[in-house]
Amino acid sequence: QVQLVESGGGLVQPGDSLRLSCAASGFTLENYSIAWFRQAPGKEREGVSCISSDDGRTYYTDSVKGRFSISVNNAKNTVYLQMNRLKPEDTAVYYCSGGNSWGQGTQVTISS
């Protein structure tokens, strides 16, 4: 069974960091491009970052460039999203997607 499970969300203060994990089962992550999306209340889901399976290139939406970093641990079949210098506008449910699958999401809340 193909499955993606996110973890690592939480409530932190502005300027703090979080690392989200997306653990895959039922398929090998390194064979697929993997993306992180987020959806804030009342807003559409937006793409945050992705990593290409072809060449390992990474992409980021402008609002997170220089603060977020995506990486893959093939041995653990897990993708990470390191989020630094978090802002209140980063508050959202974060989802990972790949191999035609979506995770259930993990809540990230930035508040003082």
C-alpha positions as CSV (number, residue, x, y, z in Angstrom):
1,Q,0.0,0.0,0.0
2,V,1.4,3.4,-1.0
3,Q,1.4,5.8,1.8
4,L,2.9,9.1,2.8
5,V,2.9,10.2,6.5
6,E,3.9,13.7,7.6
7,S,5.1,14.6,11.0
8,G,7.0,17.4,12.8
9,G,4.4,20.1,12.8
10,G,3.6,22.2,15.9
11,L,3.2,25.6,17.5
12,V,6.2,27.7,17.5
13,Q,7.1,31.4,17.8
14,P,8.1,33.7,15.0
15,G,11.8,33.2,14.2
16,D,11.8,29.6,15.3
17,S,12.5,26.5,13.2
18,L,10.7,23.3,12.5
19,R,11.6,20.2,10.5
20,L,8.8,18.4,8.8
21,S,9.2,14.8,7.8
22,C,7.4,12.8,5.1
23,A,7.9,9.1,5.4
24,A,7.0,6.9,2.4
25,S,5.9,3.3,2.4
26,G,4.9,1.1,-0.5
27,F,7.2,2.9,-3.0
28,T,10.7,4.2,-3.2
29,L,10.9,8.0,-2.9
30,E,14.1,8.4,-4.9
31,N,12.2,7.3,-8.0
32,Y,9.7,10.2,-7.7
33,S,9.8,13.9,-7.5
34,I,8.4,14.9,-4.2
35,A,6.7,18.2,-3.3
36,W,5.6,20.0,-0.2
37,F,2.3,22.0,-0.3
38,R,0.6,24.0,2.3
39,Q,-2.9,25.3,2.8
40,A,-3.8,28.2,5.2
41,P,-7.3,28.7,6.4
42,G,-9.5,30.3,3.8
43,K,-6.8,30.0,1.1
44,E,-6.0,27.7,-1.7
45,R,-3.4,25.0,-1.4
46,E,0.0,26.3,-2.7
47,G,3.2,24.6,-3.7
48,V,6.0,25.3,-1.3
49,S,9.0,23.2,-2.5
50,C,9.9,20.2,-4.5
51,I,12.8,18.0,-5.3
52,S,13.3,16.4,-8.7
53,S,14.0,12.7,-8.9
54,D,15.8,13.3,-12.2
55,D,18.7,15.5,-11.0
56,G,18.0,16.3,-7.4
57,R,17.2,20.0,-8.2
58,T,15.2,21.8,-5.7
59,Y,12.6,24.5,-6.2
60,Y,11.0,26.9,-3.7
61,T,8.2,29.4,-3.9
62,D,9.4,32.9,-3.5
63,S,8.0,33.5,0.0
64,V,10.2,30.7,1.5
65,K,13.4,31.0,-0.5
66,G,16.4,31.3,1.8
67,R,14.4,30.1,4.8
68,F,13.2,26.6,3.8
69,S,15.2,23.6,2.6
70,I,14.0,20.3,1.1
71,S,16.1,17.2,1.3
72,V,15.8,13.4,0.9
73,N,17.2,10.6,3.0
74,N,17.0,7.6,0.7
75,A,18.0,5.1,3.3
76,K,15.0,6.2,5.4
77,N,12.7,6.7,2.4
78,T,11.9,10.1,3.9
79,V,11.7,13.7,2.6
80,Y,12.3,16.6,5.0
81,L,11.4,20.2,4.9
82,Q,13.6,22.3,7.1
83,M,11.9,25.5,7.9
84,N,13.9,28.4,9.5
85,R,13.0,31.9,10.5
86,L,9.3,31.0,10.5
87,K,6.7,33.8,10.1
88,P,3.1,33.9,11.1
89,E,2.2,33.8,7.4
90,D,3.8,30.3,7.3
91,T,0.9,29.0,9.4
92,A,-0.9,26.3,7.4
93,V,-1.4,22.6,7.1
94,Y,1.6,21.2,5.3
95,Y,1.2,18.2,2.9
96,C,3.8,16.1,1.0
97,S,2.9,14.6,-2.3
98,G,4.6,12.1,-4.6
99,G,4.0,8.9,-6.5
100,N,0.4,10.0,-7.0
101,S,-0.1,10.0,-3.3
102,W,-0.8,12.6,-0.6
103,G,-0.1,12.6,3.0
104,Q,-2.7,13.5,5.6
105,G,-1.0,16.8,6.5
106,T,0.6,18.2,9.6
107,Q,-0.4,21.5,11.2
108,V,2.2,24.3,11.5
109,T,1.2,27.3,13.6
110,I,3.5,30.3,14.1
111,S,2.3,32.6,16.8
112,S,3.7,34.7,19.6
